[in-house]
Amino acid sequence: MFDGTTLAEISNLFAQNYGITLQIPDRALTQWTISGAFTAYSADELLETLASASNLSYKRHGNTIVITQEH
């Protein structure tokens, strides 16, 4: 459940819960907020849900995921 949760905060949740580093090169994106309830059974599933719900894209490199805005 997210209620005005910033991508920076979500990045911390991925690190704590999944051992995955989210990199967000565009600092403005770190302040984007997400609200809603999502059911996800893995980091990949949560990431896919977040990306599709917020016009974001991502690329995974091992335990590092780079988040960018879709154009």
N, C-alpha and C positions, 0 to 999 in steps of 0.2 A: 504494500500500500504506500503510495506516494502522495503527499499533499504539499505542493509547492516546493518539492525537493529539487535542488539544483543539480546539474550534472557533476559539479565538483563534489557534492555530497554523495552522489551515486558512485562516483569514482572511488571514494573511500569505502563504500559498502562492498564494491567488487574486490578491493584489496583485502578487506577484513574477512569476507565470507568465502571468497573463491581463490584468493592468492593471485589475482589477476590485476595487472596494472592497466588502467585506462589512461591513454594519452589524449589530450585535447589541445592540439596546436593552436587553435583559434581561441584566445582567452575569453572573447565575448561569449562563446558557447558554454564556458564553465558556469555562467550565470543563468543559462536557460533553465526553466523549471518544468518539472513533470508532475502531473497530478493524475491519480487514478489507481484502480486496483488491478493488479496483474497476477495471474497464476503462472509461475515458471518453476520448472523442476531442475533447471541447470542454468549456469551462467550464459551459455549460448542462447537458450530459449528466452531468457530475460532480455538479453541484448537485442535479439531479433524483434521482440515485442516493442522495446523502447525505440528502436530505430524506425520501425514502420509507423509508430504512433506519432513521431516527432520530426519527420523529414530529415533524418540523420542517416549517414552511412558509416560503415566501419570496415576495417581490415584487421585480421588477426595475424599476429606473428608470435607463435609460441604462447607465452603467458602475458603478452602485451597486446592490447587492442587500441588502435588509433581511431578516434571518432572525428568525423568531419560532417559538415552540412552538405546535403545533396543540392546540386544546382540544376 
